[in-house]
Amino acid sequence: QVQVVESGGGLVQPGGSLRLSCEASGSISSINAMGWYRQAPGKQRELVAAITRDGITNYANSVKGRFTITRDNAKNTVHLQMNSLKPEDTAVYYCKVDLWRYYARGDYWGQGTQVTVSS
């Protein structure tokens, strides 16, 4: 089994900051890319940021310059530092992990953490 657990969501005022964390655990052979997605009410889930095992990053245009994704390969964790938050960043944020379990590769999702940006 594999568990993907997010933490760090909450309520923050516009212009504020939050740091999301995600840890993958269980029967994992190796992890490829790790990423953060979000889904606002009535909208499709979208990519926020992703990072490869070698540290190559990719960001949605809407968060470039405000969000930073990092990972710790030794701890199977990925973090999303979110600064200068806007009301339009309000969404449920999900962590996705692309990993190998023995000889099978697959995507594993966390349960999501709510981020609300409001005054």
Secondary structure, 3 states (H helix, E strand, C coil): CEEEEEECCEEECCCCCEEEEEEEEECCCEEEEEEEEEECCCCCCEEEEEECCCCCEEECCCCCCCEEEEEECCCCEEEEEECCCCHHHCEEEEEEEEEEECCEEEEEECCCEEEEECC
